[in-house]
Amino acid sequence: MNSFRLIYDVVKRIPRGKVATYGQVARLAGNRRWSRVVGFALHVNPDEENIPCYRVVNREGRVSEAFAFGGGNRQIELLRADGIEVSDEGIVNLEKFQWEEGLYLYEME
């Protein structure tokens, strides 16, 4: 299975009302060093209706200014429609909205 498919499978599991970071998606897809690969995969998302790439933010909770499907403002709109609070600066409070699956996967290493 190629890396993009693994990434898309993880992103499909992010529930409505939650976000994941690029690094978190990378870890869950099988390689914690794939953060940039996650970004590339999401930029060429072939199925934006079923692969909610807008639910992925950076490690600080910041939305992408280069969001492939309408820019950062569109990502903010989609997140807010999911019930996620986004500051005017485009930042999501990760303590409140980060998806917990895989968060602690590598903490013991």
C-alpha positions as CSV (number, residue, x, y, z in Angstrom):
1,M,0.0,0.0,0.0
2,N,1.5,3.4,-0.9
3,S,2.0,6.1,1.7
4,F,-0.7,8.4,0.3
5,R,-3.3,5.7,0.7
6,L,-2.2,5.1,4.3
7,I,-2.4,8.8,5.0
8,Y,-5.9,9.1,3.5
9,D,-7.1,6.1,5.5
10,V,-5.9,7.9,8.7
11,V,-7.5,11.2,7.7
12,K,-10.8,9.5,7.0
13,R,-10.9,8.4,10.7
14,I,-10.6,11.9,12.2
15,P,-14.0,12.5,13.7
16,R,-16.2,15.6,13.1
17,G,-15.3,18.2,15.7
18,K,-11.7,17.1,16.0
19,V,-8.4,17.9,14.3
20,A,-5.1,16.0,14.0
21,T,-1.6,17.3,13.3
22,Y,0.5,16.4,10.4
23,G,2.9,14.6,12.7
24,Q,0.0,12.7,14.3
25,V,-1.3,11.5,10.9
26,A,2.2,10.5,9.9
27,R,2.7,8.4,13.0
28,L,-0.7,6.7,12.6
29,A,0.1,6.1,8.9
30,G,3.2,4.2,9.9
31,N,6.1,6.6,9.8
32,R,6.5,9.5,12.2
33,R,8.9,11.2,9.8
34,W,6.2,11.6,7.1
35,S,4.9,15.0,8.2
36,R,5.8,16.6,4.9
37,V,4.5,13.6,3.0
38,V,1.2,14.1,4.8
39,G,1.2,17.7,3.6
40,F,1.9,16.7,0.0
41,A,-0.8,14.0,0.1
42,L,-3.4,16.3,1.4
43,H,-2.5,18.9,-1.2
44,V,-3.4,16.5,-3.9
45,N,-6.4,14.9,-2.1
46,P,-8.4,13.1,-4.8
47,D,-11.7,13.0,-2.8
48,E,-12.2,16.0,-0.6
49,E,-15.8,14.9,0.2
50,N,-14.6,11.6,1.8
51,I,-11.1,12.6,2.9
52,P,-11.5,15.6,5.3
53,C,-8.1,17.1,4.8
54,Y,-9.2,20.3,6.4
55,R,-9.2,18.6,9.7
56,V,-5.3,18.5,9.7
57,V,-3.4,21.4,11.2
58,N,0.2,22.0,12.1
59,R,1.7,21.1,15.5
60,E,0.7,24.6,16.8
61,G,-2.9,24.1,15.7
62,R,-2.5,26.6,12.8
63,V,-4.4,26.1,9.6
64,S,-2.6,26.0,6.3
65,E,-2.4,29.2,4.3
66,A,-1.9,27.0,1.3
67,F,-5.0,24.9,1.8
68,A,-5.5,23.3,-1.6
69,F,-9.3,23.7,-1.6
70,G,-9.8,27.4,-1.2
71,G,-7.0,28.8,1.0
72,G,-6.7,29.2,4.8
73,N,-10.0,31.0,5.0
74,R,-11.9,28.1,3.5
75,Q,-10.2,25.7,5.9
76,I,-11.4,27.9,8.8
77,E,-14.9,27.9,7.4
78,L,-15.0,24.1,7.2
79,L,-13.5,23.6,10.7
80,R,-16.1,26.0,12.2
81,A,-18.9,24.2,10.4
82,D,-17.6,21.1,12.2
83,G,-18.0,22.9,15.5
84,I,-14.3,23.6,16.0
85,E,-13.4,27.0,17.4
86,V,-10.7,28.7,15.3
87,S,-9.2,32.0,16.4
88,D,-9.1,35.0,14.1
89,E,-5.4,34.2,13.6
90,G,-6.3,30.7,12.2
91,I,-5.3,28.7,15.3
92,V,-7.2,25.7,16.8
93,N,-6.9,25.0,20.5
94,L,-5.3,21.5,20.4
95,E,-5.9,20.8,24.1
96,K,-9.6,21.1,23.4
97,F,-10.0,19.9,19.8
98,Q,-7.2,17.4,19.0
99,W,-8.2,13.9,18.2
100,E,-6.8,11.7,20.9
101,E,-6.1,8.6,18.8
102,G,-2.4,8.1,18.4
103,L,-1.5,11.1,20.5
104,Y,0.6,9.1,22.9
105,L,1.8,6.4,20.6
106,Y,5.5,7.2,20.8
107,E,5.8,9.0,24.1
108,M,7.6,6.0,25.7
109,E,10.4,5.9,23.2
